[in-house]
Amino acid sequence: MYRMAANRFLHHASLVKNSGGSSLLRFPILRTVITSSWFSTYADPQTFPNQTLHPSDSSTSSSSPTTAGDDPRQRRKNPRAEYEEEQDHVLQASLRHVIRFGWSEETMIAGAKEVGVSPSIVGSFPRKEAALVEFFMDDCLQRLIDRIDSGEELRQLIPSQRISKLVRIRLEMQAPYISKWPQALSFQAHPLNVPTSFKQRAMLVDEIWHAAGDEASDIDWYVKRTFLGGIYSATEIYMLTDRSPEFRDTWLFLDDRVKDAFDLKKTLQEATYLAEAVGAGMGSSLQGFVGKVFQR
């Protein structure tokens, strides 16, 4: 989703002719929607047909005087966008209260009070606690992408090391909330929340494989992501009961699972193990899928 935003942006751009006969690239007006569980950017269908982008526009538009044709209402902020921005601030502030109140409505009320918003805004989230967990998952994914894009930590690592590194970075983001994470997992497993939870984890796995340099487009694409999804879930569960200093045993467990997955001699054994590890959460269909793949 994040990496496709630029592609959608360019897709909606169009070439126009200026008075001098040269071509200019005109971009649509973009709107960013921030909801309790998702971030998205889309092109506004009401793009002004005669508006072209000139190099001087960005520096003069904010300071230019109002003309007779200007409509003051067009310069006002969208009330809906402002409300969604308030929701975003409430969710971000709420994360600081999770340790005390858990992933709960009480936590969100505390977050609203912290940013000076009426606690009644919590009622605008249709799934309340789940919305807070999903916001955290989206926020962690974006922070991971930022680390990936910086490139410094991965440059000298081989693919298996990159995967271990990125899974560890992502799970370390949950470390401050480890005592409350079983509650978060229960919300993610609720039937109403499973589609979003599954999509968020699929995006996470895809970003990690992308960072590891994977360009597969055949059946291996699905098998590799099944492997990594299982490794991530198994390590996440292991982390819940790890009492070693700074989760040292968890990271050893993670490294062993990744090494086994990259060992071709243990591929079938690893696939069976991972299917059993996440089968309870994804159903028996995963085990059947893996079995079919390796019976071919």
C-alpha positions as a Markdown table, in Angstrom:
| # | Residue | x | y | z |
|---|---|---|---|---|
| 1 | Met | 0.0 | 0.0 | 0.0 |
| 2 | Tyr | 2.7 | 2.5 | 1.0 |
| 3 | Arg | 4.9 | 1.8 | -2.0 |
| 4 | Met | 2.0 | 1.9 | -4.4 |
| 5 | Ala | 0.9 | 5.5 | -3.4 |
| 6 | Ala | 3.6 | 7.0 | -5.7 |
| 7 | Asn | 2.5 | 4.8 | -8.6 |
| 8 | Arg | -1.2 | 5.9 | -8.2 |
| 9 | Phe | 0.0 | 9.5 | -8.0 |
| 10 | Leu | 1.8 | 9.3 | -11.3 |
| 11 | His | -1.0 | 7.3 | -12.9 |
| 12 | His | -3.4 | 10.2 | -12.3 |
| 13 | Ala | -1.0 | 12.9 | -13.6 |
| 14 | Ser | -1.5 | 14.3 | -17.1 |
| 15 | Leu | 0.4 | 16.3 | -19.6 |
| 16 | Val | -1.0 | 19.7 | -20.6 |
| 17 | Lys | 0.3 | 22.4 | -23.1 |
| 18 | Asn | 1.2 | 25.8 | -21.8 |
| 19 | Ser | 0.9 | 29.0 | -23.8 |
| 20 | Gly | 4.5 | 28.6 | -25.1 |
| 21 | Gly | 3.7 | 25.2 | -26.6 |
| 22 | Ser | 5.8 | 23.2 | -24.1 |
| 23 | Ser | 4.3 | 20.3 | -22.1 |
| 24 | Leu | 3.8 | 20.5 | -18.4 |
| 25 | Leu | 3.0 | 17.6 | -16.1 |
| 26 | Arg | -0.2 | 18.3 | -14.1 |
| 27 | Phe | -0.8 | 16.4 | -10.9 |
| 28 | Pro | -4.2 | 15.8 | -9.3 |
| 29 | Ile | -5.0 | 17.2 | -5.9 |
| 30 | Leu | -4.4 | 14.5 | -3.3 |
| 31 | Arg | -6.3 | 13.8 | -0.2 |
| 32 | Thr | -4.9 | 11.8 | 2.7 |
| 33 | Val | -7.4 | 9.8 | 4.7 |
| 34 | Ile | -6.3 | 8.7 | 8.2 |
| 35 | Thr | -8.8 | 6.4 | 9.9 |
| 36 | Ser | -8.6 | 4.3 | 13.0 |
| 37 | Ser | -7.2 | 1.3 | 11.1 |
| 38 | Trp | -5.8 | 2.5 | 7.8 |
| 39 | Phe | -3.8 | 5.1 | 6.0 |
| 40 | Ser | -4.5 | 5.8 | 2.3 |
| 41 | Thr | -3.9 | 8.5 | -0.3 |
| 42 | Tyr | -6.1 | 9.0 | -3.3 |
| 43 | Ala | -6.6 | 11.5 | -6.1 |
| 44 | Asp | -9.4 | 14.0 | -5.6 |
| 45 | Pro | -11.9 | 13.6 | -8.5 |
| 46 | Gln | -12.6 | 17.3 | -8.4 |
| 47 | Thr | -9.2 | 18.3 | -9.8 |
| 48 | Phe | -9.5 | 21.7 | -11.3 |
| 49 | Pro | -9.2 | 21.1 | -15.1 |
| 50 | Asn | -7.4 | 24.3 | -15.9 |
| 51 | Gln | -5.0 | 24.3 | -13.0 |
| 52 | Thr | -1.3 | 23.7 | -14.1 |
| 53 | Leu | 1.7 | 23.5 | -11.8 |
| 54 | His | 4.4 | 26.1 | -12.3 |
| 55 | Pro | 7.7 | 26.2 | -10.5 |
| 56 | Ser | 6.7 | 29.6 | -8.9 |
| 57 | Asp | 3.3 | 28.4 | -7.6 |
| 58 | Ser | 4.6 | 26.8 | -4.4 |
| 59 | Ser | 6.4 | 29.9 | -3.3 |
| 60 | Thr | 3.7 | 32.4 | -4.2 |
| 61 | Ser | 0.4 | 30.7 | -3.5 |
| 62 | Ser | 0.5 | 31.2 | 0.2 |
| 63 | Ser | 1.3 | 34.9 | 0.1 |
| 64 | Ser | -0.7 | 36.0 | -3.0 |
| 65 | Pro | -3.6 | 38.4 | -2.3 |
| 66 | Thr | -7.2 | 37.3 | -2.5 |
| 67 | Thr | -8.7 | 37.9 | -6.0 |
| 68 | Ala | -12.3 | 38.6 | -6.8 |
| 69 | Gly | -12.9 | 35.1 | -8.1 |
| 70 | Asp | -11.6 | 33.4 | -4.9 |
| 71 | Asp | -14.1 | 31.6 | -2.8 |
| 72 | Pro | -13.2 | 31.8 | 0.9 |
| 73 | Arg | -14.9 | 28.5 | 1.5 |
| 74 | Gln | -12.3 | 26.7 | -0.7 |
| 75 | Arg | -9.5 | 27.9 | 1.7 |
| 76 | Arg | -11.2 | 26.5 | 4.8 |
| 77 | Lys | -10.0 | 23.1 | 6.1 |
| 78 | Asn | -12.2 | 20.1 | 5.5 |
| 79 | Pro | -14.1 | 19.5 | 8.8 |
| 80 | Arg | -14.0 | 15.7 | 8.2 |
| 81 | Ala | -10.2 | 15.8 | 7.7 |
| 82 | Glu | -9.8 | 17.8 | 10.9 |
| 83 | Tyr | -11.9 | 15.3 | 12.8 |
| 84 | Glu | -9.9 | 12.4 | 11.4 |
| 85 | Glu | -6.7 | 14.2 | 12.4 |
| 86 | Glu | -8.1 | 14.5 | 15.9 |
| 87 | Gln | -8.7 | 10.7 | 15.9 |
| 88 | Asp | -5.1 | 10.1 | 14.9 |
| 89 | His | -3.8 | 12.3 | 17.7 |
| 90 | Val | -6.0 | 10.5 | 20.2 |
| 91 | Leu | -4.8 | 7.1 | 19.1 |
| 92 | Gln | -1.2 | 8.1 | 19.2 |
| 93 | Ala | -1.5 | 9.6 | 22.7 |
| 94 | Ser | -3.4 | 6.5 | 23.8 |
| 95 | Leu | -0.4 | 4.2 | 23.2 |
| 96 | Arg | 1.3 | 5.9 | 26.1 |
| 97 | His | -1.4 | 4.6 | 28.4 |
| 98 | Val | -1.6 | 1.0 | 27.2 |
| 99 | Ile | 0.8 | -0.2 | 29.9 |
| 100 | Arg | -1.5 | 1.1 | 32.6 |
| 101 | Phe | -4.9 | 0.3 | 31.2 |
| 102 | Gly | -4.3 | -2.2 | 28.5 |
| 103 | Trp | -5.8 | -2.1 | 25.0 |
| 104 | Ser | -9.0 | -0.7 | 26.3 |
| 105 | Glu | -11.6 | 2.1 | 25.9 |
| 106 | Glu | -10.3 | 3.5 | 29.2 |
| 107 | Thr | -6.9 | 3.9 | 27.5 |
| 108 | Met | -8.4 | 5.8 | 24.6 |
| 109 | Ile | -10.3 | 8.1 | 26.9 |
| 110 | Ala | -7.0 | 8.9 | 28.7 |
| 111 | Gly | -5.4 | 9.6 | 25.3 |
| 112 | Ala | -8.2 | 12.0 | 24.4 |
| 113 | Lys | -7.9 | 13.9 | 27.6 |
| 114 | Glu | -4.1 | 14.1 | 27.1 |
| 115 | Val | -4.5 | 15.9 | 23.8 |
| 116 | Gly | -7.4 | 18.1 | 25.0 |
| 117 | Val | -10.1 | 16.3 | 23.0 |
| 118 | Ser | -13.5 | 15.4 | 24.4 |
| 119 | Pro | -13.6 | 11.7 | 25.5 |
| 120 | Ser | -16.8 | 11.4 | 23.5 |
| 121 | Ile | -14.6 | 11.1 | 20.4 |
| 122 | Val | -13.9 | 7.5 | 21.5 |
| 123 | Gly | -17.5 | 6.7 | 20.5 |
| 124 | Ser | -16.6 | 7.5 | 16.8 |
| 125 | Phe | -14.4 | 4.4 | 16.6 |
| 126 | Pro | -16.7 | 1.5 | 15.6 |
| 127 | Arg | -14.4 | -1.2 | 17.0 |
| 128 | Lys | -12.7 | 1.0 | 19.7 |
| 129 | Glu | -10.0 | -1.3 | 21.2 |
| 130 | Ala | -9.4 | -3.1 | 17.9 |
| 131 | Ala | -8.9 | 0.3 | 16.2 |
| 132 | Leu | -6.2 | 1.1 | 18.7 |
| 133 | Val | -4.4 | -2.2 | 18.0 |
| 134 | Glu | -4.6 | -1.7 | 14.3 |
| 135 | Phe | -3.3 | 1.8 | 14.6 |
| 136 | Phe | -0.3 | 0.5 | 16.4 |
| 137 | Met | 0.3 | -2.2 | 13.8 |
| 138 | Asp | 0.1 | 0.4 | 11.0 |
| 139 | Asp | 2.4 | 2.7 | 12.9 |
| 140 | Cys | 5.0 | 0.0 | 13.5 |
| 141 | Leu | 4.9 | -1.0 | 9.8 |
| 142 | Gln | 5.6 | 2.6 | 8.8 |
| 143 | Arg | 8.5 | 2.8 | 11.2 |
| 144 | Leu | 9.9 | -0.4 | 9.9 |
| 145 | Ile | 9.6 | 0.9 | 6.3 |
| 146 | Asp | 11.5 | 4.0 | 7.3 |
| 147 | Arg | 14.3 | 1.8 | 8.8 |
| 148 | Ile | 14.4 | -0.2 | 5.6 |
| 149 | Asp | 14.5 | 2.8 | 3.4 |
| 150 | Ser | 17.5 | 4.2 | 5.3 |
| 151 | Gly | 19.4 | 1.2 | 4.2 |
| 152 | Glu | 22.2 | 1.5 | 6.7 |
| 153 | Glu | 21.4 | -1.6 | 8.8 |
| 154 | Leu | 20.9 | -4.0 | 5.9 |
| 155 | Arg | 23.6 | -3.1 | 3.4 |
| 156 | Gln | 26.2 | -5.7 | 4.5 |
| 157 | Leu | 23.8 | -8.5 | 5.4 |
| 158 | Ile | 22.9 | -11.6 | 3.4 |
| 159 | Pro | 19.1 | -12.3 | 2.8 |
| 160 | Ser | 18.7 | -14.6 | 5.8 |
| 161 | Gln | 20.4 | -12.1 | 8.1 |
| 162 | Arg | 18.2 | -9.3 | 6.8 |
| 163 | Ile | 15.1 | -11.3 | 7.5 |
| 164 | Ser | 16.2 | -12.0 | 11.1 |
| 165 | Lys | 17.2 | -8.4 | 11.6 |
| 166 | Leu | 13.9 | -7.0 | 10.3 |
| 167 | Val | 11.7 | -9.4 | 12.2 |
| 168 | Arg | 13.6 | -8.6 | 15.4 |
| 169 | Ile | 13.3 | -4.8 | 14.8 |
| 170 | Arg | 9.6 | -5.2 | 14.3 |
| 171 | Leu | 9.0 | -7.4 | 17.4 |
| 172 | Glu | 11.2 | -5.1 | 19.5 |
| 173 | Met | 8.5 | -2.4 | 18.9 |
| 174 | Gln | 6.1 | -4.6 | 20.8 |
| 175 | Ala | 8.5 | -5.2 | 23.7 |
| 176 | Pro | 7.3 | -2.3 | 25.8 |
| 177 | Tyr | 3.7 | -3.7 | 25.6 |
| 178 | Ile | 4.6 | -7.4 | 26.0 |
| 179 | Ser | 2.6 | -7.8 | 29.3 |
| 180 | Lys | -0.5 | -6.5 | 27.4 |
| 181 | Trp | 0.2 | -8.2 | 24.0 |
| 182 | Pro | -2.0 | -11.3 | 24.7 |
| 183 | Gln | -4.9 | -8.9 | 24.9 |
| 184 | Ala | -4.0 | -7.4 | 21.6 |
| 185 | Leu | -3.7 | -10.8 | 20.0 |
| 186 | Ser | -7.2 | -11.7 | 21.2 |
| 187 | Phe | -8.6 | -8.6 | 19.5 |
| 188 | Gln | -6.8 | -9.4 | 16.3 |
| 189 | Ala | -8.3 | -13.0 | 16.4 |
| 190 | His | -11.9 | -11.8 | 16.7 |
| 191 | Pro | -13.9 | -12.7 | 13.5 |
| 192 | Leu | -14.7 | -9.0 | 12.9 |
| 193 | Asn | -11.0 | -8.0 | 13.0 |
| 194 | Val | -9.4 | -11.0 | 11.2 |
| 195 | Pro | -9.5 | -9.5 | 7.7 |
| 196 | Thr | -7.7 | -6.3 | 8.7 |
| 197 | Ser | -5.3 | -8.3 | 11.0 |
| 198 | Phe | -4.5 | -10.7 | 8.2 |
| 199 | Lys | -3.9 | -7.9 | 5.7 |
| 200 | Gln | -1.6 | -6.0 | 8.1 |
| 201 | Arg | 0.5 | -9.1 | 8.7 |
| 202 | Ala | 0.6 | -9.9 | 5.0 |
| 203 | Met | 1.9 | -6.4 | 4.2 |
| 204 | Leu | 4.5 | -6.8 | 6.9 |
| 205 | Val | 5.8 | -10.1 | 5.6 |
| 206 | Asp | 5.8 | -8.7 | 2.0 |
| 207 | Glu | 7.9 | -5.6 | 3.1 |
| 208 | Ile | 10.4 | -7.9 | 4.8 |
| 209 | Trp | 10.9 | -10.2 | 1.8 |
| 210 | His | 11.1 | -7.1 | -0.4 |
| 211 | Ala | 13.9 | -5.7 | 1.7 |
| 212 | Ala | 15.6 | -9.1 | 1.6 |
| 213 | Gly | 15.8 | -8.8 | -2.2 |
| 214 | Asp | 13.2 | -11.3 | -3.1 |
| 215 | Glu | 11.7 | -10.9 | -6.6 |
| 216 | Ala | 9.8 | -14.2 | -6.9 |
| 217 | Ser | 6.5 | -14.1 | -8.8 |
| 218 | Asp | 5.6 | -17.7 | -9.1 |
| 219 | Ile | 4.4 | -20.3 | -6.5 |
| 220 | Asp | 7.6 | -19.6 | -4.5 |
| 221 | Trp | 6.2 | -16.1 | -3.7 |
| 222 | Tyr | 3.4 | -17.7 | -1.7 |
| 223 | Val | 5.6 | -20.4 | -0.1 |
| 224 | Lys | 8.2 | -17.9 | 1.1 |
| 225 | Arg | 5.6 | -15.7 | 2.6 |
| 226 | Thr | 3.9 | -18.6 | 4.3 |
| 227 | Phe | 7.3 | -19.5 | 5.8 |
| 228 | Leu | 8.0 | -16.0 | 7.0 |
| 229 | Gly | 4.5 | -15.5 | 8.3 |
| 230 | Gly | 4.9 | -18.7 | 10.4 |
| 231 | Ile | 8.4 | -17.7 | 11.6 |
| 232 | Tyr | 7.0 | -14.3 | 12.7 |
| 233 | Ser | 4.0 | -15.7 | 14.5 |
| 234 | Ala | 6.0 | -18.5 | 16.2 |
| 235 | Thr | 8.6 | -16.0 | 17.4 |
| 236 | Glu | 5.9 | -13.6 | 18.6 |
| 237 | Ile | 4.3 | -16.3 | 20.7 |
| 238 | Tyr | 7.7 | -17.4 | 22.0 |
| 239 | Met | 8.4 | -13.8 | 23.1 |
| 240 | Leu | 5.3 | -13.8 | 25.3 |
| 241 | Thr | 6.9 | -16.3 | 27.7 |
| 242 | Asp | 10.5 | -15.4 | 27.4 |
| 243 | Arg | 12.0 | -14.2 | 30.7 |
| 244 | Ser | 15.6 | -14.0 | 29.5 |
| 245 | Pro | 17.4 | -10.6 | 29.6 |
| 246 | Glu | 16.3 | -8.4 | 26.7 |
| 247 | Phe | 14.6 | -11.4 | 25.1 |
| 248 | Arg | 17.9 | -13.0 | 24.3 |
| 249 | Asp | 16.3 | -16.5 | 24.0 |
| 250 | Thr | 13.6 | -15.1 | 21.6 |
| 251 | Trp | 16.3 | -13.8 | 19.2 |
| 252 | Leu | 18.1 | -17.2 | 19.3 |
| 253 | Phe | 14.9 | -18.9 | 18.6 |
| 254 | Leu | 14.3 | -16.6 | 15.6 |
| 255 | Asp | 17.7 | -17.1 | 14.2 |
| 256 | Asp | 17.4 | -20.9 | 14.3 |
| 257 | Arg | 14.0 | -20.8 | 12.5 |
| 258 | Val | 15.3 | -18.5 | 9.8 |
| 259 | Lys | 18.4 | -20.7 | 9.3 |
| 260 | Asp | 16.3 | -23.8 | 9.0 |
| 261 | Ala | 14.0 | -22.1 | 6.5 |
| 262 | Phe | 17.0 | -21.3 | 4.3 |
| 263 | Asp | 18.3 | -24.8 | 4.6 |
| 264 | Leu | 16.9 | -26.7 | 1.5 |
| 265 | Lys | 17.4 | -30.0 | 3.2 |
| 266 | Lys | 15.0 | -29.0 | 6.0 |
| 267 | Thr | 12.4 | -27.2 | 3.8 |
| 268 | Leu | 9.7 | -29.8 | 4.1 |
| 269 | Gln | 10.2 | -30.2 | 7.8 |
| 270 | Glu | 10.1 | -26.4 | 8.3 |
| 271 | Ala | 7.0 | -26.1 | 6.3 |
| 272 | Thr | 5.2 | -28.7 | 8.4 |
| 273 | Tyr | 6.4 | -27.0 | 11.6 |
| 274 | Leu | 5.3 | -23.6 | 10.5 |
| 275 | Ala | 1.9 | -24.9 | 9.4 |
| 276 | Glu | 1.3 | -26.4 | 12.8 |
| 277 | Ala | 2.6 | -23.2 | 14.5 |
| 278 | Val | 0.1 | -20.9 | 12.8 |
| 279 | Gly | -2.6 | -23.5 | 12.0 |
| 280 | Ala | -4.6 | -22.6 | 15.0 |
| 281 | Gly | -4.9 | -19.0 | 13.9 |
| 282 | Met | -5.3 | -19.5 | 10.2 |
| 283 | Gly | -7.2 | -22.8 | 10.1 |
| 284 | Ser | -6.4 | -26.2 | 8.6 |
| 285 | Ser | -6.4 | -24.8 | 5.1 |
| 286 | Leu | -2.8 | -23.6 | 5.5 |
| 287 | Gln | -1.6 | -27.1 | 6.4 |
| 288 | Gly | -3.4 | -28.5 | 3.4 |
| 289 | Phe | -1.9 | -25.9 | 1.2 |
| 290 | Val | 1.6 | -26.6 | 2.3 |
| 291 | Gly | 1.1 | -30.3 | 2.0 |
| 292 | Lys | -0.1 | -30.0 | -1.6 |
| 293 | Val | 2.9 | -27.8 | -2.5 |
| 294 | Phe | 5.4 | -30.3 | -1.4 |
| 295 | Gln | 3.6 | -33.3 | -2.7 |
| 296 | Arg | 4.1 | -32.1 | -6.3 |
